[in-house]
Amino acid sequence: AQAFRLVAERAAPLTGREVPVVSVEPPQGLSRIEERNFVADASRFRSVTGWTPRVALAEGIDLTLKSFQAGQTATS
């Protein structure tokens, strides 16, 4: 939900539209794995590989949205 809200927040200035992010009840019959939340901790991966992100999440979203917007303009 936080990621979707962040995308909606970052897209609003580019599109001129605010899109509400709403939560709905999950459909019946989901398996247990489909019902759970997942939060990753990349610290062990970072310590083993030395990897660090070059771009913060919000900046990456901005770059993606601007790229998508440029592609839409180029093909319009």
Secondary structure, 3 states (H helix, E strand, C coil): CHHHHHHHHHHHHHHCCCCCCCCCCCCCCCCHHHHCCCCCCCHHHHHHHCCCCCCCHHHHHHHHHHHHHHHHHHHC
